[in-house]
């Protein structure tokens, strides 16, 4: 890898820059004094620089016409037009004093306002994205079922994502990539407005709460290279960014009401506005339905409020609060024969799941100078999740007279994260340094034991002493310090090294019971154990990225970043008849590498094509094993030495209408995102794992669609295909691979808990029409009514196969005042 980075660096350095461009001076209007640190940029591009102590700047550009803007915090922005030919043009600016009304200047972005996918700028706020594979999803431009958080439509143009589709109405988001488990997006560092929203970012990184897509302005996705700035996860970072109140408008009301198949009703209502001293945004969403399967009803409430106070020109303080709660009946899992017989059936009538999430947050943004910004975010979580039901495999009939399993988690977290960005000049080039520190302290209480019999919604333990379960407390502490720096070697080439220090202390204190049963379910032994575990460790992660832009709209990027996955609370202790944890389980470590080409070809083609390599050490894997004293196979969680995943990920969109001027306002585009993966366990001491494919790595994952828009109408039809994948490391179900005449014993084991997920396709259609203050949206998901599944579960909400919904429709009416 060192040789690869060195060769890439030499290649970048050997490339030449433009010989023409613009240069000049930026001065004060009243005294013609030089302004140091003024930002000079080309509108609608990422091209920018900063003036030196003499007010001088220089930009290398290819020949053409440009809109050039200059910004300095204490001055009015100025924009000028310039034509660049074969020589360097002189273009100077005089900046007047700041008045009450500033000219609006857009420093970055794309001229095509109809795009719903873009990429993040090299520097945004106190964040650096230079040389990193990333995607920016614009929700306002998207055609899709936003009321149900339809993940395959929202993330349709993000290549390689493996999406679970087993959750009613999008209550929880399950996405993974590059062989990472999609379970509650646990392999991504999941954030909203820049702060964590998972149960515990390291100890239990599952996200039971997903912000409503109707309330979001955009979603930022950064792949494994995000490990240095945001967290150690192999998957990277997903950040949900809420809408803001409209500029220069004190009040705006927005309502969206959706009805759909299976009793779906969703009502989203928001208010927002802004004044000179503050701006605000708040929403409330109520969602309910019966679900596609039997016993799948749900009710959900979600609310959010933000108020940002503009204390001074340099200081902003934002107060936020998020609340979410829902109650869902869970229909349980199926085995393969039951799935083929009727995928909508349910064999569990008394399984229930309840979640409540409360997140207060305060953000302080301070502009120290035109070169330096600081941001401090302090936030917490008070929440719980409760699961009640029968988690025996679906082959076993549910007996209403027997007590149900009850599991309750209570979360109390506090965190504070300080981030800074400093721009500076060195050797005639503008550079940027981001730095920060983060402290997290969490306390999770986990209780498990017998719950009530019957089928009522009653999250009360049968025995308060938990003599048939566990009672554990998990105090968790994390300290991180990081820094990344963009070194602009030339106008075209940048190198971005980074470093992150992590200290993690995981504890477990509690009592659990070991229970063995015979084949009839009678208890043979019940032994109580007390346990105290403490696992402190610290380590350093390193990374380096490079970006080379031979043309304004073309970028060659490369990145290497180390990653780390700490064992979670469920890796330390779990009480599940379908799952056994190796007591010597260790943390995972490894690295991500990316090499890609992205950009646009004039107005006709947008693309991002890349290859990647993901390497694991001590990969945590699941395989089938019979445990002593247990009557049936269980899923054994252990380290599997080394594994790797490599592949190709691409996004391509062709703007067909731009080839034909006669189409006028009609806009056609075709997009495809395609991913190819190859994976393998290697050097394993376990013969039933060595050489096998890594779970959750379909070889082919493709989504393609057609967009059409004319004036106020737009529509999208898309189709996705995912090839077969395994759910555990011994590749149970391999007998069904490439075999059209397989039976249930070939495709799965243990009543559907483990086995193959066969290949599948699914098609969706959505459209919308805007008229003044009103908008109507409609669509059909799973247009061809395909029968398929994306998930096998070892516990809640299964266990077993969790079928994906059949064909369903929705209609949304939106009004804005």
Secondary structure by P-SEA (a helix, b strand, c coil): caaaaaaaaaaaaacccccbbbbbbbbbccccccccbbbbbbcccccbbbbccccbbbbbbcccccbbbbbbccbbbbbbbbbbcccbbbbbbbbcccccccccccccccccccccbbbbcccccccccccccbbbbbcccccccccccccccccccccccccccccccccbbbbbcccccccccccccccccccccccccccccccccccccccccbbbbbccccccccccccbbbbbbbbbcccccccbbbbbbbbbbccbbbbbbbbccccccccccccbbbbbbbbcccccccbbbbbbbbbbbbcccccbbbbbbbbbbbbbbbbcbbbcaaaaaacccccccccbbbbbbbbbbbbbbbbcccccbbbbbbbcbbbbbbbbbcccccccbbbbccbbbbbbbbbbbbcbbbbbbbbbbbcccbbbbbbbbbbbbbbbbbbbbcccccccccccccccccccccbbbbbbbbbbbbbbbbbbcccccbbbbbbbbbbbbbbbbbbbbbbbbbcccccccbbbbbbbbbbbbbcccccbbbbbbbccccbbbbbbccccccccccccccccccccccccbbbbbbbbbbbbbbbbbcccccccccccbbbbbccccbbbbbbcccccbbbbbbccccccccccccbbbbbcccccccccccbbbbbbbbbbbbbcccccccccccccccccccccbbbbbbbbbbccccccccbbbbbcccccccccccccccccccccccccccccccccccccbbbbbbbbccccccbbbbbbcccccbbbbbccccccccccccccccccccbbbbbbcc
